[in-house]
Amino acid sequence: MAEPLGIALLGCGTVGSGVAHLLLNHAERMTRRAGRPVWLKHVVVRDPAKQRDCELPPGVLTTDLDKVLGDPDVDVVVELAGGTTWARQAALAALATGRDLVTANKALLARHGTEIFAAAHQRGRAVAFEAAVAGGIPIIGAISQGLAGNQISSVQGILNGTCNFILTAMTERGSDYAGTLAEAQRLGYAEADPTLDVDGSDAAHKLAVLVRLAFGMAVSPDDIDRRGIAEIAAIDIRYAVELGYVIKLLAEAWSDGESVALHVSPTLVRKGTPLAETRDAFNAVKVTGDAAGETLFSGAGAGMMPTASAVVADIIDLATGRAQLMFAAQRLWQTDAGQLTVRRSDEVLSRFYLRLTVADRPGVLAEVATLLAMEGISIASVIQHEAPEDAPGQSVVLVAMTHTAKTGRFRAALARINQSDNVREPGVYYPVAD
């Protein structure tokens, strides 16, 4: 039997507890898959007294990272602590002392991936990060290995389970946003502070990682145009359904060979399509390549065991040597596809959903159409329900779907529309994915 692979786990929260559970309670399975014993040697935490969802052997729990990195029996450091400050320092220290690194930290890779991967290459070590995007969905391996023969042209994904759970409940049950968010927190889908989930930041971090893999392009999350879901109104969900769509928080990137357009935004997705039918806390990623065409990957995108599954898969790949070979050969994060640039959001083409609250008088629709036409935008369809008979002269809701237009021109037209005396409040708009 080969020598054991020694593991040091940094962090033992939800995902860390799942990893410990798999390594400790399924040791025989791990040995069989890895071809050698996988030994959970240390678990580094801030508070040893904190209650955890796993039972650790005596002497495994510690707060001393330096002592752990000084242990010659540690071969792999698994970073599950989260954040980017201490996690960055710990990851670099692990690589500097000759350990391979496994991480589920999408923010760390999005913000500091270039530095961490350079340190790994310099030391001849490997970084494995399947769990960093979409939990239990093996999307990292799919793009970097399974689709390696393709020129990828687009990546579209539902990458945040919290947002998808909330939008599913609002669409199917008519639930309100605040109540559904509280439910998501009770079920463990959302953090106590859900800001990074609901404002689109979490999805932007994940998209930055996928863009690096798909297009070989370094993108900061700050360069990704993003909108969250907190402002989505029930009325827009209802109108979307009436039009044959559902609203999803999509993370999208498209390349034309010269530039990459990317954003995170609530988007109208046509009912019956795979992304539209991805419900609750599930994730889905659609990748389009020139050889394989459209491929779809879906599954549990978060949670203890799905994410732990991806982490343990990386550990097994390191134990067998597969991860080291792939890491050295692919040179991930090593080179930048310099010919690609980020396309300005104003230049991105899309159809749009537009909801206006307008005066109930003749000529208003014609005025809206004229203001859109001034920017070269035409209307594809309109919904305007009759005002109640007992409320003549009151405001009415006007919903328009446009034909394809540049985002900048649509925004310019909307600015003019909002200045009209016939418009009672600023218009609400979302892109449409057809």
C-alpha positions in Angstrom: 0.0 0.0 0.0 1.3 3.5 -0.9 2.1 6.0 1.7 -1.0 7.9 3.2 -1.9 11.3 1.7 -1.9 13.7 4.7 -4.6 16.4 4.7 -4.8 19.6 6.6 -8.2 21.2 6.5 -8.4 25.0 7.0 -11.9 25.7 8.3 -14.6 23.4 9.5 -17.8 25.1 8.8 -20.6 23.7 6.7 -18.5 22.5 3.8 -15.5 21.6 6.0 -17.7 19.4 8.2 -18.9 17.6 5.1 -15.4 17.0 3.9 -14.4 15.7 7.3 -17.4 13.4 7.3 -16.5 11.9 3.9 -12.8 11.4 4.8 -13.5 9.9 8.2 -16.7 7.9 7.7 -15.9 6.6 4.2 -12.2 5.9 4.6 -12.4 2.5 2.8 -14.0 4.1 -0.2 -11.5 7.0 -0.3 -8.6 4.5 -0.1 -10.0 2.5 -3.0 -10.6 5.5 -5.2 -7.3 7.2 -4.3 -5.1 4.1 -4.4 -3.7 5.1 -1.0 -5.1 6.0 2.4 -6.3 9.6 2.8 -5.5 10.8 6.3 -7.2 13.8 7.9 -4.2 14.9 10.0 -5.2 18.4 11.1 -8.2 20.7 11.1 -7.4 24.4 11.6 -10.1 26.6 13.1 -10.4 29.9 14.9 -12.6 28.6 17.8 -12.0 25.0 18.9 -15.0 25.2 21.3 -17.5 25.9 18.5 -20.1 23.2 17.9 -19.6 21.4 14.6 -21.5 19.0 12.4 -18.8 16.3 12.5 -17.0 14.4 15.2 -13.2 14.7 14.9 -10.6 12.3 16.3 -8.7 13.6 19.4 -5.8 15.8 18.6 -6.9 16.8 15.1 -8.4 20.2 15.9 -6.0 23.1 16.2 -5.7 26.9 15.9 -2.0 26.8 14.9 -1.5 27.0 11.2 2.3 27.4 11.5 2.5 24.1 13.4 0.4 22.4 10.8 2.6 23.7 8.0 5.6 22.4 9.9 4.3 18.9 9.9 6.1 16.8 7.3 3.2 14.4 7.1 0.9 17.1 5.5 0.8 16.7 1.7 -2.3 18.7 0.8 -3.9 21.8 2.4 -7.6 22.3 1.8 -8.7 25.9 2.2 -12.3 26.2 3.2 -12.1 29.2 5.5 -13.6 31.7 3.1 -12.8 35.4 2.7 -9.8 36.7 0.9 -7.3 38.1 3.4 -6.4 35.2 5.8 -7.2 32.7 3.1 -4.8 34.3 0.7 -2.0 34.3 3.3 -2.7 30.7 4.2 -2.9 29.5 0.6 0.4 31.1 -0.3 2.1 29.8 2.9 0.9 26.3 2.0 2.3 26.5 -1.5 5.6 28.0 -0.2 6.1 25.0 2.1 5.6 22.6 -0.8 2.0 21.5 -0.3 -0.6 21.1 -3.0 -3.7 23.3 -2.5 -7.4 22.5 -2.8 -9.8 25.5 -2.4 -13.6 26.1 -2.7 -13.0 29.9 -2.5 -14.3 31.6 -5.6 -13.6 35.1 -4.3 -10.0 34.1 -3.5 -9.5 32.9 -7.1 -11.3 35.8 -8.7 -9.3 38.3 -6.7 -5.9 36.6 -6.3 -5.9 33.7 -8.7 -3.0 35.0 -10.8 -0.7 35.3 -7.7 -1.7 32.0 -6.2 -1.3 30.0 -9.5 2.1 31.7 -10.2 3.2 30.6 -6.7 2.1 27.1 -7.4 3.9 26.9 -10.7 7.1 28.4 -9.1 7.1 25.6 -6.5 6.0 22.8 -8.8 2.7 22.3 -6.9 -0.9 22.1 -8.0 -4.1 24.0 -7.2 -7.4 22.2 -7.5 -10.6 24.2 -7.3 -13.6 22.2 -8.6 -15.7 23.2 -5.6 -15.2 26.9 -6.2 -18.1 27.2 -8.8 -21.5 25.5 -8.7 -20.9 23.2 -5.8 -21.4 19.6 -6.8 -21.5 20.3 -10.6 -18.2 19.3 -12.1 -18.1 22.4 -14.3 -14.4 23.2 -13.8 -13.3 19.8 -15.1 -15.9 20.0 -17.9 -14.5 23.3 -19.2 -10.8 22.7 -18.6 -10.7 19.1 -19.6 -13.9 17.7 -21.2 -14.3 20.6 -23.5 -10.6 21.3 -24.0 -10.9 20.6 -27.8 -13.5 23.4 -28.2 -13.3 27.1 -28.9 -15.9 28.2 -26.4 -18.1 31.1 -27.5 -20.5 31.5 -24.5 -21.1 30.6 -20.9 -24.5 31.2 -19.3 -25.3 30.1 -15.8 -27.5 30.2 -12.8 -24.7 30.3 -10.3 -26.3 31.3 -7.0 -28.6 28.9 -5.3 -29.9 31.5 -2.8 -31.2 33.7 -5.6 -32.6 30.9 -7.6 -34.5 29.6 -4.5 -36.0 33.0 -3.9 -37.0 33.6 -7.5 -38.6 30.2 -7.8 -40.7 30.8 -4.7 -41.7 34.2 -5.9 -42.7 32.8 -9.3 -44.4 29.6 -8.3 -45.9 30.4 -5.0 -46.3 34.2 -5.2 -44.1 34.6 -2.1 -42.7 38.0 -1.2 -39.0 38.7 -1.4 -38.4 39.3 2.3 -40.3 36.3 3.5 -38.6 34.0 1.0 -35.1 35.3 2.0 -35.9 34.5 5.6 -37.0 31.0 4.6 -33.8 30.5 2.6 -31.8 31.5 5.7 -33.7 29.0 7.9 -33.0 26.3 5.4 -29.3 27.1 5.2 -29.4 28.3 1.6 -28.5 31.9 2.6 -26.0 33.4 5.0 -27.0 35.5 8.0 -25.8 38.4 5.9 -27.0 37.5 2.4 -25.7 40.7 0.7 -23.0 39.0 -1.5 -25.6 36.5 -2.8 -28.5 38.8 -3.5 -26.5 41.7 -5.0 -24.9 39.5 -7.6 -21.4 39.6 -6.2 -21.2 35.9 -5.5 -22.2 35.1 -9.1 -19.8 37.7 -10.4 -16.9 36.0 -8.6 -17.9 32.6 -10.1 -18.3 34.1 -13.6 -14.8 35.6 -13.3 -13.4 32.1 -12.7 -15.3 30.6 -15.5 -14.2 33.3 -17.9 -10.6 32.6 -17.1 -11.1 28.9 -17.9 -13.3 29.4 -21.0 -11.5 32.3 -22.6 -8.1 32.4 -20.9 -8.9 36.0 -19.9 -8.2 37.7 -16.6 -11.3 39.6 -15.5 -11.8 41.3 -12.1 -15.2 40.9 -10.6 -15.3 44.7 -10.5 -15.3 44.7 -14.3 -18.4 42.7 -14.4 -21.6 44.7 -14.8 -24.0 43.3 -12.2 -27.5 43.8 -10.8 -29.0 41.8 -7.9 -32.5 40.5 -7.2 -33.5 42.6 -4.2 -35.4 45.1 -6.3 -37.4 42.6 -8.4 -41.1 43.3 -8.0 -43.8 40.7 -8.0 -45.5 42.6 -10.8 -42.5 42.0 -13.1 -42.5 38.3 -12.3 -46.2 38.1 -13.2 -45.8 40.0 -16.4 -42.8 37.8 -17.4 -44.9 34.7 -16.9 -47.7 36.3 -18.9 -45.2 36.8 -21.7 -44.0 33.3 -21.6 -40.8 33.8 -19.5 -39.5 33.5 -16.0 -36.9 35.8 -14.3 -33.6 34.2 -13.4 -30.4 35.7 -12.1 -28.0 34.8 -15.0 -24.3 35.1 -15.2 -23.4 35.3 -18.8 -20.3 35.7 -21.0 -20.0 35.7 -24.8 -17.0 36.0 -27.0 -16.9 37.0 -30.6 -13.1 36.2 -30.9 -12.1 39.8 -30.3 -13.9 40.8 -27.1 -15.9 39.3 -24.3 -19.2 40.7 -23.1 -20.2 39.7 -19.6 -22.7 40.6 -16.9 -24.7 39.3 -14.0 -28.4 40.4 -14.1 -32.0 39.3 -13.5 -33.0 38.2 -17.0 -36.1 37.0 -18.7 -35.6 33.4 -19.8 -38.1 31.6 -22.0 -40.3 29.0 -20.2 -39.5 25.4 -21.1 -35.8 26.0 -21.7 -33.3 24.2 -19.4 -32.2 27.3 -17.6 -35.8 28.4 -17.0 -36.7 25.0 -15.6 -33.8 25.0 -13.1 -35.6 25.4 -9.8 -35.1 26.1 -6.1 -31.5 26.1 -4.9 -30.2 24.2 -8.0 -27.5 25.6 -10.3 -27.1 25.1 -14.1 -24.4 26.1 -16.5 -24.8 26.1 -20.3 -21.5 26.1 -22.3 -21.4 26.5 -26.1 -18.4 25.3 -28.0 -17.6 25.1 -31.7 -17.3 21.3 -31.7 -19.6 20.1 -28.9 -22.3 22.7 -29.5 -24.5 23.4 -26.5 -23.8 21.4 -23.3 -25.7 21.8 -20.1 -24.5 20.9 -16.6 -26.9 21.1 -13.7 -27.2 19.9 -10.1 -27.0 21.0 -6.5 -24.9 24.2 -6.6 -24.3 24.6 -2.8 -24.7 23.0 0.5 -22.6 20.8 2.7 -22.4 17.5 0.9 -22.6 18.6 -2.8 -19.7 21.0 -2.3 -17.8 18.5 -0.1 -18.2 16.0 -2.9 -16.3 18.3 -5.2 -13.6 19.0 -2.6 -13.0 15.3 -2.0 -12.9 14.7 -5.8 -10.0 17.1 -6.0 -8.2 15.4 -3.1 -8.5 12.0 -4.8 -7.2 13.6 -8.1 -4.2 14.8 -6.1 -3.7 11.4 -4.5 -3.6 9.7 -7.8 -1.4 12.3 -9.5 -4.1 13.3 -12.1 -4.5 16.8 -10.8 -0.7 17.5 -10.8 -0.4 16.3 -14.4 -3.3 18.4 -15.6 -2.2 21.5 -13.7 1.3 21.4 -15.1 0.1 20.7 -18.6 -2.7 23.3 -18.8 -0.8 26.2 -17.2 -4.1 27.6 -15.9 -3.9 31.3 -14.9 -0.5 31.4 -16.4 -1.2 33.1 -19.7 -3.7 35.7 -20.6 -5.4 35.7 -24.0 -4.2 39.2 -24.7 -6.2 39.6 -27.9 -9.5 39.6 -26.0 -10.8 42.7 -24.3 -13.9 43.3 -22.2 -16.7 44.7 -24.3 -18.2 47.8 -22.9 -21.7 47.1 -21.4 -23.2 49.9 -23.6 -22.2 47.9 -26.7 -23.8 44.6 -25.6 -26.8 43.6 -27.8 -30.0 42.4 -26.2 -33.7 42.4 -26.3 -35.3 44.2 -23.3 -38.4 44.0 -21.1 -39.6 47.4 -20.1 -42.4 48.2 -17.6 -43.7 51.8 -17.3 -46.4 53.4 -15.2 -47.9 56.0 -17.4 -50.9 58.3 -17.6 -54.0 56.7 -19.0 -54.5 59.1 -21.9 -54.3 58.9 -25.7 -50.9 59.1 -27.4 -48.8 57.7 -24.6 -47.8 54.5 -26.4 -47.0 56.5 -29.5 -44.7 58.7 -27.5 -42.9 55.8 -25.9 -42.5 54.2 -29.4 -41.2 57.5 -30.8 -38.6 57.9 -28.0 -37.4 54.3 -28.5 -37.2 54.8 -32.3 -35.0 57.9 -31.8 -32.3 55.4 -30.7 -33.1 52.9 -33.4 -35.1 50.6 -31.2 -38.4 49.0 -32.2 -41.1 47.4 -30.1 -41.8 43.7 -30.6 -44.9 43.4 -28.4 -47.0 45.4 -25.9 -49.2 44.6 -22.9 -51.5 47.2 -21.5 -54.5 46.0 -19.5 -57.6 48.2 -19.3 -57.9 50.6 -16.4 -60.8 49.9 -14.0 -64.0 51.6 -15.2 -64.4 53.4 -11.9 -61.0 55.0 -12.1 -60.8 56.9 -15.3 -57.8 59.1 -15.9 -55.6 57.1 -13.5 -52.2 55.6 -14.2 -51.9 52.3 -16.1 -49.0 49.9 -16.5 -47.5 49.6 -20.0 -45.2 46.7 -20.7 -43.1 46.5 -23.9 -40.8 43.9 -25.3 -38.2 45.4 -27.7 -36.3 44.0 -30.6 -32.5 43.6 -30.3 -30.7 46.8 -29.5 -27.4 48.0 -28.0 -27.7 48.4 -24.2 -26.3 51.9 -24.3 -28.9 53.1 -26.8 -31.7 51.4 -24.8 -30.6 53.2 -21.7 -30.4 56.5 -23.5 -34.0 56.0 -24.8 -35.2 55.1 -21.3 -33.6 58.2 -19.9 -35.7 60.3 -22.3 -38.8 58.2 -21.5 -38.4 58.8 -17.8 -38.4 62.6 -18.4 -41.8 62.5 -20.1 -44.7 64.1 -18.2 -46.7 61.0 -19.1 -44.4 58.7 -17.1 -45.3 58.5 -13.4 -42.1 56.7 -12.1 -38.8 55.5 -13.5 -39.1 52.6 -15.9 -38.1 49.1 -14.9 -36.1 47.0 -17.4 -34.4 43.6 -17.7 -32.6 41.9 -20.6 -34.2 39.0 -22.4 -32.4 35.8 -23.2 -33.9 34.1 -26.2 
